[in-house]
Amino acid sequence: MKTKMSNLKTQTRKNTLQLAYWTASWLVTTAIATFGPIFLWSDYKLLTFFAIIINLGAGVGVILANIRHLRGLDELQQKIHLNAMGIALGVGVIGGLSYSLLDTTNLIAGDAEISVLVMGISMAYLIAIVAGNRYYR
Amino acid sequence: MKNRLKVLRAEHNLTQAQLADILEVSRQTLIAIEKGKFDPSLPLAFRISRYFERQIEDIFHYEED
């Protein structure tokens, strides 16, 4: 039994590291796809296309690593993540639509940026994970 | 749902970490179950009952809100 739990801990650590690796890869390829056409290869569209394809591939890696990570958690940790995902989804849909309305009705200066929405979803997820862990400790 | 997990663990002279290892869950999960904050799944409830050699109903008591 001790060995089984040790295996569980080792597997969780391995899954977390894999998730971190894929997330870092996705982040780097996103930066390359975003800034490459501006600073590295000018307006060479084929390179930009390849950069986006590689970025998409890394994104698929993040999704698969995240699924593996979630499946490796125990049932309470999965519940905490599920609640957090529900809250993040709510913030994404409701908050995102309200943010878009603020833009279309010209109540905010400038255009609504997707990056703001991504940051909002990420913060909601992070706060919900912390709150969930505090509640169940 | 209330349970006698803490009592049974004490009777077997086990720490939370030891029992969590035996049941293959995190210590946080075991603490939450003992406090009644989290109801375990049926497979986990069976693992607990088998380890302590008790019926599930002897360990977990359902109470209507």
N, CA and C atoms of all chains as a GROMACS GRO file, in nm:
protein
  606
    1MET      N    1   0.083  -0.121   0.000
    1MET     CA    2   0.000   0.000   0.000
    1MET      C    3   0.087   0.126   0.000
    2LYS      N    4   0.193   0.121   0.083
    2LYS     CA    5   0.284   0.234   0.091
    2LYS      C    6   0.344   0.263  -0.047
    3THR      N    7   0.380   0.152  -0.114
    3THR     CA    8   0.440   0.164  -0.246
    3THR      C    9   0.340   0.223  -0.344
    4LYS      N   10   0.210   0.178  -0.330
    4LYS     CA   11   0.107   0.228  -0.420
    4LYS      C   12   0.092   0.379  -0.406
    5MET      N   13   0.090   0.428  -0.277
    5MET     CA   14   0.074   0.571  -0.254
    5MET      C   15   0.195   0.646  -0.305
    6SER      N   16   0.314   0.586  -0.281
    6SER     CA   17   0.435   0.648  -0.330
    6SER      C   18   0.427   0.659  -0.482
    7ASN      N   19   0.373   0.554  -0.546
    7ASN     CA   20   0.356   0.559  -0.691
    7ASN      C   21   0.259   0.670  -0.730
    8LEU      N   22   0.152   0.684  -0.651
    8LEU     CA   23   0.052   0.788  -0.678
    8LEU      C   24   0.116   0.927  -0.668
    9LYS      N   25   0.195   0.947  -0.563
    9LYS     CA   26   0.263   1.076  -0.545
    9LYS      C   27   0.362   1.100  -0.659
   10THR      N   28   0.437   0.997  -0.692
   10THR     CA   29   0.536   1.009  -0.800
   10THR      C   30   0.465   1.040  -0.932
   11GLN      N   31   0.353   0.972  -0.955
   11GLN     CA   32   0.279   0.993  -1.080
   11GLN      C   33   0.223   1.134  -1.086
   12THR      N   34   0.170   1.183  -0.971
   12THR     CA   35   0.116   1.320  -0.968
   12THR      C   36   0.226   1.422  -0.995
   13ARG      N   37   0.344   1.398  -0.933
   13ARG     CA   38   0.457   1.488  -0.956
   13ARG      C   39   0.497   1.487  -1.103
   14LYS      N   40   0.501   1.367  -1.160
   14LYS     CA   41   0.538   1.352  -1.302
   14LYS      C   42   0.436   1.423  -1.392
   15ASN      N   43   0.305   1.402  -1.361
   15ASN     CA   44   0.200   1.466  -1.441
   15ASN      C   45   0.208   1.619  -1.431
   16THR      N   46   0.238   1.669  -1.309
   16THR     CA   47   0.249   1.814  -1.289
   16THR      C   48   0.366   1.872  -1.368
   17LEU      N   49   0.478   1.800  -1.365
   17LEU     CA   50   0.596   1.845  -1.440
   17LEU      C   51   0.569   1.845  -1.590
   18GLN      N   52   0.498   1.741  -1.637
   18GLN     CA   53   0.464   1.734  -1.780
   18GLN      C   54   0.373   1.849  -1.819
   19LEU      N   55   0.277   1.881  -1.730
   19LEU     CA   56   0.186   1.992  -1.757
   19LEU      C   57   0.264   2.124  -1.762
   20ALA      N   58   0.358   2.140  -1.669
   20ALA     CA   59   0.441   2.262  -1.667
   20ALA      C   60   0.525   2.271  -1.795
   21TYR      N   61   0.580   2.157  -1.839
   21TYR     CA   62   0.661   2.154  -1.961
   21TYR      C   63   0.578   2.197  -2.082
   22TRP      N   64   0.459   2.137  -2.096
   22TRP     CA   65   0.374   2.169  -2.212
   22TRP      C   66   0.324   2.313  -2.205
   23THR      N   67   0.292   2.361  -2.086
   23THR     CA   68   0.245   2.499  -2.072
   23THR      C   69   0.356   2.597  -2.110
   24ALA      N   70   0.478   2.568  -2.063
   24ALA     CA   71   0.593   2.654  -2.098
   24ALA      C   72   0.617   2.651  -2.249
   25SER      N   73   0.607   2.531  -2.308
   25SER     CA   74   0.627   2.518  -2.453
   25SER      C   75   0.522   2.600  -2.529
   26TRP      N   76   0.398   2.590  -2.482
   26TRP     CA   77   0.290   2.664  -2.547
   26TRP      C   78   0.312   2.814  -2.535
   27LEU      N   79   0.358   2.856  -2.416
   27LEU     CA   80   0.385   2.999  -2.392
   27LEU      C   81   0.494   3.050  -2.485
   28VAL      N   82   0.601   2.974  -2.497
   28VAL     CA   83   0.714   3.014  -2.582
   28VAL      C   84   0.671   3.019  -2.729
   29THR      N   85   0.596   2.915  -2.774
   29THR     CA   86   0.553   2.913  -2.915
   29THR      C   87   0.450   3.024  -2.943
   30THR      N   88   0.372   3.059  -2.840
   30THR     CA   89   0.277   3.171  -2.857
   30THR      C   90   0.355   3.302  -2.876
   31ALA      N   91   0.460   3.319  -2.794
   31ALA     CA   92   0.543   3.439  -2.806
   31ALA      C   93   0.611   3.445  -2.942
   32ILE      N   94   0.660   3.328  -2.990
   32ILE     CA   95   0.727   3.324  -3.121
   32ILE      C   96   0.628   3.357  -3.232
   33ALA      N   97   0.508   3.296  -3.224
   33ALA     CA   98   0.407   3.320  -3.328
   33ALA      C   99   0.359   3.465  -3.326
   34THR      N  100   0.360   3.528  -3.208
   34THR     CA  101   0.313   3.666  -3.196
   34THR      C  102   0.419   3.766  -3.240
   35PHE      N  103   0.541   3.747  -3.187
   35PHE     CA  104   0.645   3.847  -3.212
   35PHE      C  105   0.739   3.812  -3.327
   36GLY      N  106   0.739   3.684  -3.369
   36GLY     CA  107   0.825   3.643  -3.481
   36GLY      C  108   0.803   3.726  -3.607
   37PRO      N  109   0.676   3.739  -3.651
   37PRO     CA  110   0.653   3.818  -3.774
   37PRO      C  111   0.696   3.964  -3.760
   38ILE      N  112   0.702   4.013  -3.639
   38ILE     CA  113   0.738   4.155  -3.617
   38ILE      C  114   0.890   4.172  -3.607
   39PHE      N  115   0.954   4.086  -3.529
   39PHE     CA  116   1.097   4.107  -3.499
   39PHE      C  117   1.193   4.010  -3.567
   40LEU      N  118   1.145   3.891  -3.609
   40LEU     CA  119   1.239   3.789  -3.658
   40LEU      C  120   1.236   3.768  -3.809
   41TRP      N  121   1.118   3.747  -3.867
   41TRP     CA  122   1.117   3.713  -4.010
   41TRP      C  123   1.027   3.807  -4.091
   42SER      N  124   1.003   3.922  -4.037
   42SER     CA  125   0.929   4.024  -4.110
   42SER      C  126   0.792   3.972  -4.157
   43ASP      N  127   0.765   3.979  -4.286
   43ASP     CA  128   0.631   3.945  -4.333
   43ASP      C  129   0.631   3.814  -4.411
   44TYR      N  130   0.716   3.718  -4.370
   44TYR     CA  131   0.726   3.591  -4.440
   44TYR      C  132   0.614   3.500  -4.390
   45LYS      N  133   0.504   3.495  -4.466
   45LYS     CA  134   0.381   3.432  -4.417
   45LYS      C  135   0.393   3.281  -4.392
   46LEU      N  136   0.477   3.214  -4.471
   46LEU     CA  137   0.492   3.069  -4.454
   46LEU      C  138   0.549   3.036  -4.315
   47LEU      N  139   0.648   3.115  -4.273
   47LEU     CA  140   0.707   3.095  -4.140
   47LEU      C  141   0.604   3.124  -4.031
   48THR      N  142   0.525   3.229  -4.052
   48THR     CA  143   0.420   3.263  -3.955
   48THR      C  144   0.320   3.149  -3.945
   49PHE      N  145   0.284   3.092  -4.062
   49PHE     CA  146   0.189   2.980  -4.064
   49PHE      C  147   0.245   2.862  -3.985
   50PHE      N  148   0.374   2.829  -4.008
   50PHE     CA  149   0.437   2.717  -3.936
   50PHE      C  150   0.443   2.745  -3.785
   51ALA      N  151   0.472   2.870  -3.751
   51ALA     CA  152   0.480   2.907  -3.608
   51ALA      C  153   0.344   2.886  -3.541
   52ILE      N  154   0.237   2.920  -3.614
   52ILE     CA  155   0.102   2.903  -3.558
   52ILE      C  156   0.067   2.754  -3.547
   53ILE      N  157   0.107   2.675  -3.648
   53ILE     CA  158   0.080   2.530  -3.643
   53ILE      C  159   0.154   2.466  -3.524
   54ILE      N  160   0.280   2.505  -3.504
   54ILE     CA  161   0.357   2.451  -3.390
   54ILE      C  162   0.292   2.494  -3.258
   55ASN      N  163   0.247   2.619  -3.254
   55ASN     CA  164   0.178   2.670  -3.135
   55ASN      C  165   0.050   2.590  -3.107
   56LEU      N  166  -0.022   2.558  -3.215
   56LEU     CA  167  -0.145   2.479  -3.201
   56LEU      C  168  -0.112   2.339  -3.148
   57GLY      N  169  -0.004   2.281  -3.201
   57GLY     CA  170   0.040   2.148  -3.155
   57GLY      C  171   0.075   2.149  -3.007
   58ALA      N  172   0.146   2.254  -2.965
   58ALA     CA  173   0.181   2.267  -2.822
   58ALA      C  174   0.055   2.284  -2.738
   59GLY      N  175  -0.045   2.355  -2.794
   59GLY     CA  176  -0.172   2.374  -2.724
   59GLY      C  177  -0.244   2.242  -2.703
   60VAL      N  178  -0.240   2.155  -2.805
   60VAL     CA  179  -0.301   2.021  -2.792
   60VAL      C  180  -0.227   1.944  -2.681
   61GLY      N  181  -0.094   1.961  -2.677
   61GLY     CA  182  -0.013   1.898  -2.573
   61GLY      C  183  -0.055   1.944  -2.434
   62VAL      N  184  -0.084   2.074  -2.421
   62VAL     CA  185  -0.129   2.129  -2.292
   62VAL      C  186  -0.262   2.065  -2.251
   63ILE      N  187  -0.353   2.055  -2.347
   63ILE     CA  188  -0.486   1.997  -2.316
   63ILE      C  189  -0.471   1.852  -2.270
   64LEU      N  190  -0.393   1.773  -2.344
   64LEU     CA  191  -0.375   1.631  -2.308
   64LEU      C  192  -0.304   1.617  -2.173
   65ALA      N  193  -0.202   1.702  -2.149
   65ALA     CA  194  -0.129   1.697  -2.021
   65ALA      C  195  -0.221   1.736  -1.906
   66ASN      N  196  -0.310   1.834  -1.933
   66ASN     CA  197  -0.404   1.876  -1.829
   66ASN      C  198  -0.503   1.765  -1.795
   67ILE      N  199  -0.552   1.695  -1.898
   67ILE     CA  200  -0.645   1.583  -1.875
   67ILE      C  201  -0.575   1.474  -1.792
   68ARG      N  202  -0.450   1.443  -1.831
   68ARG     CA  203  -0.373   1.340  -1.758
   68ARG      C  204  -0.351   1.383  -1.612
   69HIS      N  205  -0.320   1.512  -1.594
   69HIS     CA  206  -0.297   1.566  -1.459
   69HIS      C  207  -0.423   1.554  -1.374
   70LEU      N  208  -0.538   1.592  -1.432
   70LEU     CA  209  -0.664   1.587  -1.356
   70LEU      C  210  -0.703   1.444  -1.322
   71ARG      N  211  -0.683   1.352  -1.415
   71ARG     CA  212  -0.717   1.212  -1.391
   71ARG      C  213  -0.628   1.149  -1.285
   72GLY      N  214  -0.508   1.204  -1.269
   72GLY     CA  215  -0.414   1.150  -1.171
   72GLY      C  216  -0.440   1.198  -1.028
   73LEU      N  217  -0.527   1.300  -1.015
   73LEU     CA  218  -0.555   1.352  -0.881
   73LEU      C  219  -0.654   1.262  -0.807
   74ASP      N  220  -0.660   1.273  -0.676
   74ASP     CA  221  -0.760   1.194  -0.603
   74ASP      C  222  -0.896   1.266  -0.609
   75GLU      N  223  -1.000   1.200  -0.556
   75GLU     CA  224  -1.136   1.249  -0.583
   75GLU      C  225  -1.167   1.387  -0.525
   76LEU      N  226  -1.110   1.421  -0.410
   76LEU     CA  227  -1.136   1.554  -0.354
   76LEU      C  228  -1.066   1.662  -0.438
   77GLN      N  229  -0.942   1.633  -0.476
   77GLN     CA  230  -0.870   1.730  -0.559
   77GLN      C  231  -0.940   1.750  -0.692
   78GLN      N  232  -0.996   1.642  -0.748
   78GLN     CA  233  -1.072   1.653  -0.873
   78GLN      C  234  -1.195   1.740  -0.852
   79LYS      N  235  -1.260   1.724  -0.736
   79LYS     CA  236  -1.381   1.803  -0.706
   79LYS      C  237  -1.345   1.952  -0.696
   80ILE      N  238  -1.233   1.981  -0.630
   80ILE     CA  239  -1.188   2.120  -0.616
   80ILE      C  240  -1.163   2.181  -0.754
   81HIS      N  241  -1.097   2.104  -0.840
   81HIS     CA  242  -1.068   2.154  -0.976
   81HIS      C  243  -1.197   2.168  -1.058
   82LEU      N  244  -1.291   2.075  -1.040
   82LEU     CA  245  -1.418   2.083  -1.114
   82LEU      C  246  -1.494   2.209  -1.075
   83ASN      N  247  -1.501   2.236  -0.944
   83ASN     CA  248  -1.568   2.359  -0.897
   83ASN      C  249  -1.500   2.482  -0.954
   84ALA      N  250  -1.366   2.480  -0.952
   84ALA     CA  251  -1.290   2.595  -1.002
   84ALA      C  252  -1.314   2.615  -1.151
   85MET      N  253  -1.323   2.503  -1.225
   85MET     CA  254  -1.348   2.513  -1.370
   85MET      C  255  -1.487   2.569  -1.396
   86GLY      N  256  -1.585   2.530  -1.312
   86GLY     CA  257  -1.720   2.583  -1.327
   86GLY      C  258  -1.723   2.734  -1.306
   87ILE      N  259  -1.652   2.778  -1.204
   87ILE     CA  260  -1.646   2.923  -1.175
   87ILE      C  261  -1.574   2.996  -1.288
   88ALA      N  262  -1.462   2.938  -1.334
   88ALA     CA  263  -1.385   3.001  -1.442
   88ALA      C  264  -1.468   3.008  -1.571
   89LEU      N  265  -1.545   2.903  -1.598
   89LEU     CA  266  -1.632   2.903  -1.716
   89LEU      C  267  -1.738   3.013  -1.705
   90GLY      N  268  -1.796   3.025  -1.586
   90GLY     CA  269  -1.896   3.130  -1.562
   90GLY      C  270  -1.838   3.268  -1.582
   91VAL      N  271  -1.720   3.288  -1.527
   91VAL     CA  272  -1.652   3.418  -1.543
   91VAL      C  273  -1.623   3.442  -1.691
   92GLY      N  274  -1.581   3.336  -1.761
   92GLY     CA  275  -1.548   3.349  -1.903
   92GLY      C  276  -1.668   3.387  -1.987
   93VAL      N  277  -1.780   3.319  -1.966
   93VAL     CA  278  -1.898   3.343  -2.050
   93VAL      C  279  -1.970   3.472  -2.007
   94ILE      N  280  -2.006   3.480  -1.880
   94ILE     CA  281  -2.082   3.597  -1.832
   94ILE      C  282  -1.996   3.723  -1.834
   95GLY      N  283  -1.875   3.710  -1.774
   95GLY     CA  284  -1.784   3.825  -1.772
   95GLY      C  285  -1.744   3.867  -1.912
   96GLY      N  286  -1.717   3.766  -1.997
   96GLY     CA  287  -1.675   3.795  -2.135
   96GLY      C  288  -1.782   3.867  -2.214
   97LEU      N  289  -1.908   3.823  -2.199
   97LEU     CA  290  -2.018   3.888  -2.272
   97LEU      C  291  -2.042   4.030  -2.220
   98SER      N  292  -2.033   4.047  -2.089
   98SER     CA  293  -2.050   4.182  -2.033
   98SER      C  294  -1.939   4.275  -2.082
   99TYR      N  295  -1.817   4.219  -2.084
   99TYR     CA  296  -1.701   4.297  -2.131
   99TYR      C  297  -1.720   4.335  -2.278
  100SER      N  298  -1.772   4.240  -2.358
  100SER     CA  299  -1.797   4.267  -2.499
  100SER      C  300  -1.905   4.375  -2.516
  101LEU      N  301  -2.009   4.368  -2.430
  101LEU     CA  302  -2.116   4.470  -2.435
  101LEU      C  303  -2.062   4.608  -2.402
  102LEU      N  304  -1.971   4.612  -2.304
  102LEU     CA  305  -1.909   4.741  -2.269
  102LEU      C  306  -1.836   4.800  -2.389
  103ASP      N  307  -1.779   4.709  -2.469
  103ASP     CA  308  -1.706   4.754  -2.589
  103ASP      C  309  -1.803   4.801  -2.697
  104THR      N  310  -1.903   4.716  -2.727
  104THR     CA  311  -1.995   4.750  -2.838
  104THR      C  312  -2.082   4.873  -2.808
  105THR      N  313  -2.105   4.898  -2.679
  105THR     CA  314  -2.184   5.017  -2.643
  105THR      C  315  -2.095   5.138  -2.615
  106ASN      N  316  -1.965   5.118  -2.642
  106ASN     CA  317  -1.867   5.227  -2.625
  106ASN      C  318  -1.860   5.284  -2.483
  107LEU      N  319  -1.884   5.196  -2.388
  107LEU     CA  320  -1.873   5.241  -2.248
  107LEU      C  321  -1.728   5.231  -2.197
  108ILE      N  322  -1.643   5.159  -2.272
  108ILE     CA  323  -1.500   5.157  -2.237
  108ILE      C  324  -1.421   5.214  -2.354
  109ALA      N  325  -1.310   5.277  -2.318
  109ALA     CA  326  -1.225   5.333  -2.423
  109ALA      C  327  -1.147   5.218  -2.488
  110GLY      N  328  -1.139   5.217  -2.618
  110GLY     CA  329  -1.064   5.113  -2.688
  110GLY      C  330  -1.146   4.987  -2.707
  111ASP      N  331  -1.079   4.887  -2.769
  111ASP     CA  332  -1.148   4.760  -2.799
  111ASP      C  333  -1.132   4.662  -2.684
  112ALA      N  334  -1.231   4.571  -2.672
  112ALA     CA  335  -1.221   4.461  -2.575
  112ALA      C  336  -1.112   4.365  -2.624
  113GLU      N  337  -1.018   4.333  -2.537
  113GLU     CA  338  -0.907   4.246  -2.575
  113GLU      C  339  -0.927   4.106  -2.517
  114ILE      N  340  -0.900   4.005  -2.598
  114ILE     CA  341  -0.914   3.866  -2.553
  114ILE      C  342  -0.819   3.836  -2.437
  115SER      N  343  -0.703   3.904  -2.437
  115SER     CA  344  -0.604   3.879  -2.331
  115SER      C  345  -0.660   3.916  -2.193
  116VAL      N  346  -0.744   4.020  -2.189
  116VAL     CA  347  -0.806   4.061  -2.061
  116VAL      C  348  -0.898   3.950  -2.012
  117LEU      N  349  -0.974   3.892  -2.107
  117LEU     CA  350  -1.066   3.784  -2.072
  117LEU      C  351  -0.988   3.661  -2.021
  118VAL      N  352  -0.879   3.628  -2.090
  118VAL     CA  353  -0.796   3.513  -2.050
  118VAL      C  354  -0.740   3.535  -1.909
  119MET      N  355  -0.696   3.658  -1.882
  119MET     CA  356  -0.644   3.689  -1.748
  119MET      C  357  -0.754   3.677  -1.643
  120GLY      N  358  -0.875   3.723  -1.678
  120GLY     CA  359  -0.988   3.714  -1.585
  120GLY      C  360  -1.022   3.569  -1.553
  121ILE      N  361  -1.026   3.486  -1.658
  121ILE     CA  362  -1.056   3.343  -1.639
  121ILE      C  363  -0.948   3.278  -1.553
  122SER      N  364  -0.822   3.309  -1.583
  122SER     CA  365  -0.710   3.250  -1.508
  122SER      C  366  -0.716   3.290  -1.361
  123MET      N  367  -0.744   3.418  -1.336
  123MET     CA  368  -0.750   3.464  -1.197
  123MET      C  369  -0.867   3.398  -1.123
  124ALA      N  370  -0.980   3.385  -1.191
  124ALA     CA  371  -1.098   3.322  -1.130
  124ALA      C  372  -1.065   3.176  -1.094
  125TYR      N  373  -0.997   3.107  -1.186
  125TYR     CA  374  -0.960   2.966  -1.163
  125TYR      C  375  -0.864   2.954  -1.045
  126LEU      N  376  -0.765   3.041  -1.044
  126LEU     CA  377  -0.664   3.040  -0.938
  126LEU      C  378  -0.727   3.067  -0.801
  127ILE      N  379  -0.810   3.171  -0.794
  127ILE     CA  380  -0.875   3.206  -0.667
  127ILE      C  381  -0.966   3.093  -0.620
  128ALA      N  382  -1.040   3.031  -0.715
  128ALA     CA  383  -1.131   2.921  -0.679
  128ALA      C  384  -1.053   2.799  -0.628
  129ILE      N  385  -0.936   2.773  -0.685
  129ILE     CA  386  -0.853   2.660  -0.640
  129ILE      C  387  -0.804   2.686  -0.496
  130VAL      N  388  -0.757   2.809  -0.473
  130VAL     CA  389  -0.707   2.845  -0.338
  130VAL      C  390  -0.822   2.836  -0.237
  131ALA      N  391  -0.938   2.892  -0.273
  131ALA     CA  392  -1.054   2.891  -0.183
  131ALA      C  393  -1.098   2.747  -0.155
  132GLY      N  394  -1.101   2.664  -0.258
  132GLY     CA  395  -1.141   2.524  -0.241
  132GLY      C  396  -1.046   2.450  -0.149
  133ASN      N  397  -0.917   2.471  -0.168
  133ASN     CA  398  -0.817   2.404  -0.082
  133ASN      C  399  -0.827   2.452   0.062
  134ARG      N  400  -0.856   2.581   0.080
  134ARG     CA  401  -0.872   2.634   0.216
  134ARG      C  402  -0.996   2.575   0.283
  135TYR      N  403  -1.104   2.562   0.206
  135TYR     CA  404  -1.228   2.509   0.262
  135TYR      C  405  -1.211   2.363   0.308
  136TYR      N  406  -1.142   2.284   0.231
  136TYR     CA  407  -1.132   2.140   0.260
  136TYR      C  408  -1.011   2.101   0.344
  137ARG      N  409  -0.936   2.199   0.394
  137ARG     CA  410  -0.818   2.158   0.471
  137ARG      C  411  -0.854   2.130   0.616
  138MET      N  412  -2.317   1.378   0.570
  138MET     CA  413  -2.301   1.240   0.615
  138MET      C  414  -2.195   1.235   0.726
  139LYS      N  415  -2.232   1.171   0.838
  139LYS     CA  416  -2.136   1.158   0.949
  139LYS      C  417  -2.063   1.025   0.937
  140ASN      N  418  -1.948   1.018   1.002
  140ASN     CA  419  -1.874   0.891   0.996
  140ASN      C  420  -1.791   0.870   1.122
  141ARG      N  421  -1.746   0.745   1.137
  141ARG     CA  422  -1.667   0.706   1.255
  141ARG      C  423  -1.520   0.684   1.217
  142LEU      N  424  -1.480   0.747   1.110
  142LEU     CA  425  -1.346   0.722   1.058
  142LEU      C  426  -1.236   0.760   1.158
  143LYS      N  427  -1.254   0.874   1.223
  143LYS     CA  428  -1.153   0.921   1.318
  143LYS      C  429  -1.138   0.821   1.434
  144VAL      N  430  -1.251   0.771   1.482
  144VAL     CA  431  -1.250   0.675   1.594
  144VAL      C  432  -1.182   0.546   1.552
  145LEU      N  433  -1.220   0.495   1.433
  145LEU     CA  434  -1.161   0.370   1.384
  145LEU      C  435  -1.011   0.385   1.360
  146ARG      N  436  -0.972   0.501   1.309
  146ARG     CA  437  -0.829   0.526   1.285
  146ARG      C  438  -0.753   0.526   1.418
  147ALA      N  439  -0.814   0.588   1.519
  147ALA     CA  440  -0.750   0.591   1.651
  147ALA      C  441  -0.741   0.450   1.711
  148GLU      N  442  -0.846   0.371   1.690
  148GLU     CA  443  -0.846   0.232   1.741
  148GLU      C  444  -0.735   0.149   1.678
  149HIS      N  445  -0.702   0.181   1.553
  149HIS     CA  446  -0.596   0.107   1.482
  149HIS      C  447  -0.459   0.175   1.495
  150ASN      N  448  -0.451   0.277   1.579
  150ASN     CA  449  -0.325   0.350   1.602
  150ASN      C  450  -0.260   0.397   1.472
  151LEU      N  451  -0.342   0.457   1.389
  151LEU     CA  452  -0.289   0.507   1.262
  151LEU      C  453  -0.292   0.659   1.260
  152THR      N  454  -0.192   0.718   1.199
  152THR     CA  455  -0.195   0.863   1.178
  152THR      C  456  -0.277   0.889   1.051
  153GLN      N  457  -0.312   1.016   1.033
  153GLN     CA  458  -0.386   1.052   0.911
  153GLN      C  459  -0.303   1.021   0.786
  154ALA      N  460  -0.175   1.049   0.795
  154ALA     CA  461  -0.087   1.025   0.680
  154ALA      C  462  -0.079   0.876   0.647
  155GLN      N  463  -0.071   0.794   0.752
  155GLN     CA  464  -0.063   0.649   0.729
  155GLN      C  465  -0.191   0.595   0.664
  156LEU      N  466  -0.305   0.637   0.719
  156LEU     CA  467  -0.432   0.588   0.663
  156LEU      C  468  -0.453   0.640   0.520
  157ALA      N  469  -0.412   0.765   0.499
  157ALA     CA  470  -0.423   0.821   0.363
  157ALA      C  471  -0.339   0.738   0.265
  158ASP      N  472  -0.220   0.699   0.308
  158ASP     CA  473  -0.134   0.614   0.224
  158ASP      C  474  -0.202   0.480   0.195
  159ILE      N  475  -0.260   0.422   0.299
  159ILE     CA  476  -0.325   0.291   0.283
  159ILE      C  477  -0.443   0.300   0.186
  160LEU      N  478  -0.519   0.410   0.198
  160LEU     CA  479  -0.638   0.425   0.113
  160LEU      C  480  -0.607   0.485  -0.023
  161GLU      N  481  -0.481   0.522  -0.042
  161GLU     CA  482  -0.435   0.581  -0.170
  161GLU      C  483  -0.508   0.712  -0.201
  162VAL      N  484  -0.522   0.795  -0.099
  162VAL     CA  485  -0.575   0.930  -0.118
  162VAL      C  486  -0.479   1.029  -0.052
  163SER      N  487  -0.503   1.158  -0.077
  163SER     CA  488  -0.418   1.257  -0.011
  163SER      C  489  -0.463   1.274   0.134
  164ARG      N  490  -0.373   1.326   0.217
  164ARG     CA  491  -0.408   1.352   0.358
  164ARG      C  492  -0.522   1.453   0.367
  165GLN      N  493  -0.519   1.549   0.276
  165GLN     CA  494  -0.625   1.651   0.272
  165GLN      C  495  -0.762   1.586   0.254
  166THR      N  496  -0.769   1.485   0.168
  166THR     CA  497  -0.896   1.416   0.144
  166THR      C  498  -0.942   1.343   0.270
  167LEU      N  499  -0.848   1.276   0.335
  167LEU     CA  500  -0.884   1.202   0.458
  167LEU      C  501  -0.934   1.298   0.567
  168ILE      N  502  -0.866   1.411   0.583
  168ILE     CA  503  -0.907   1.510   0.683
  168ILE      C  504  -1.048   1.561   0.652
  169ALA      N  505  -1.073   1.590   0.524
  169ALA     CA  506  -1.205   1.641   0.484
  169ALA      C  507  -1.314   1.538   0.510
  170ILE      N  508  -1.283   1.410   0.489
  170ILE     CA  509  -1.383   1.304   0.516
  170ILE      C  510  -1.408   1.295   0.666
  171GLU      N  511  -1.300   1.294   0.744
  171GLU     CA  512  -1.314   1.283   0.890
  171GLU      C  513  -1.398   1.398   0.946
  172LYS      N  514  -1.379   1.517   0.891
  172LYS     CA  515  -1.453   1.635   0.939
  172LYS      C  516  -1.596   1.639   0.885
  173GLY      N  517  -1.628   1.549   0.793
  173GLY     CA  518  -1.762   1.547   0.734
  173GLY      C  519  -1.783   1.653   0.629
  174LYS      N  520  -1.672   1.713   0.583
  174LYS     CA  521  -1.683   1.816   0.480
  174LYS      C  522  -1.694   1.757   0.341
  175PHE      N  523  -1.648   1.634   0.327
  175PHE     CA  524  -1.646   1.570   0.195
  175PHE      C  525  -1.694   1.425   0.207
  176ASP      N  526  -1.791   1.389   0.124
  176ASP     CA  527  -1.840   1.251   0.123
  176ASP      C  528  -1.760   1.170   0.021
  177PRO      N  529  -1.704   1.057   0.065
  177PRO     CA  530  -1.623   0.979  -0.030
  177PRO      C  531  -1.710   0.912  -0.136
  178SER      N  532  -1.647   0.877  -0.246
  178SER     CA  533  -1.718   0.802  -0.350
  178SER      C  534  -1.745   0.661  -0.297
  179LEU      N  535  -1.833   0.588  -0.366
  179LEU     CA  536  -1.865   0.451  -0.323
  179LEU      C  537  -1.741   0.360  -0.325
  180PRO      N  538  -1.657   0.365  -0.431
  180PRO     CA  539  -1.536   0.281  -0.428
  180PRO      C  540  -1.445   0.311  -0.308
  181LEU      N  541  -1.431   0.440  -0.275
  181LEU     CA  542  -1.346   0.475  -0.160
  181LEU      C  543  -1.410   0.430  -0.029
  182ALA      N  544  -1.542   0.445  -0.019
  182ALA     CA  545  -1.614   0.398   0.101
  182ALA      C  546  -1.595   0.247   0.117
  183PHE      N  547  -1.597   0.173   0.008
  183PHE     CA  548  -1.575   0.027   0.014
  183PHE      C  549  -1.431  -0.004   0.057
  184ARG      N  550  -1.336   0.073   0.007
  184ARG     CA  551  -1.196   0.050   0.047
  184ARG      C  552  -1.181   0.072   0.198
  185ILE      N  553  -1.247   0.177   0.248
  185ILE     CA  554  -1.241   0.206   0.392
  185ILE      C  555  -1.305   0.093   0.471
  186SER      N  556  -1.423   0.050   0.427
  186SER     CA  557  -1.494  -0.055   0.503
  186SER      C  558  -1.416  -0.187   0.499
  187ARG      N  559  -1.355  -0.218   0.387
  187ARG     CA  560  -1.276  -0.342   0.376
  187ARG      C  561  -1.152  -0.335   0.464
  188TYR      N  562  -1.088  -0.219   0.466
  188TYR     CA  563  -0.967  -0.209   0.548
  188TYR      C  564  -1.001  -0.228   0.697
  189PHE      N  565  -1.110  -0.166   0.743
  189PHE     CA  566  -1.146  -0.176   0.884
  189PHE      C  567  -1.233  -0.300   0.913
  190GLU      N  568  -1.263  -0.375   0.808
  190GLU     CA  569  -1.344  -0.497   0.820
  190GLU      C  570  -1.478  -0.468   0.888
  191ARG      N  571  -1.542  -0.362   0.842
  191ARG     CA  572  -1.674  -0.325   0.892
  191ARG      C  573  -1.767  -0.304   0.772
  192GLN      N  574  -1.897  -0.308   0.801
  192GLN     CA  575  -1.994  -0.274   0.699
  192GLN      C  576  -1.988  -0.123   0.676
  193ILE      N  577  -2.022  -0.080   0.556
  193ILE     CA  578  -2.022   0.064   0.526
  193ILE      C  579  -2.115   0.140   0.623
  194GLU      N  580  -2.232   0.077   0.652
  194GLU     CA  581  -2.330   0.143   0.741
  194GLU      C  582  -2.276   0.158   0.883
  195ASP      N  583  -2.177   0.074   0.919
  195ASP     CA  584  -2.118   0.087   1.053
  195ASP      C  585  -2.022   0.208   1.060
  196ILE      N  586  -1.978   0.250   0.946
  196ILE     CA  587  -1.880   0.361   0.943
  196ILE      C  588  -1.947   0.493   0.904
  197PHE      N  589  -2.034   0.487   0.803
  197PHE     CA  590  -2.098   0.610   0.753
  197PHE      C  591  -2.246   0.612   0.789
  198HIS      N  592  -2.292   0.726   0.835
  198HIS     CA  593  -2.432   0.742   0.874
  198HIS      C  594  -2.493   0.858   0.796
  199TYR      N  595  -2.592   0.824   0.715
  199TYR     CA  596  -2.658   0.929   0.638
  199TYR      C  597  -2.758   1.005   0.725
  200GLU      N  598  -2.749   1.137   0.720
  200GLU     CA  599  -2.844   1.219   0.796
  200GLU      C  600  -2.911   1.317   0.702
  201GLU      N  601  -3.045   1.320   0.706
  201GLU     CA  602  -3.118   1.415   0.622
  201GLU      C  603  -3.097   1.556   0.675
  202ASP      N  604  -3.087   1.652   0.581
  202ASP     CA  605  -3.068   1.791   0.622
  202ASP      C  606  -3.191   1.846   0.693
   0.00000   0.00000   0.00000
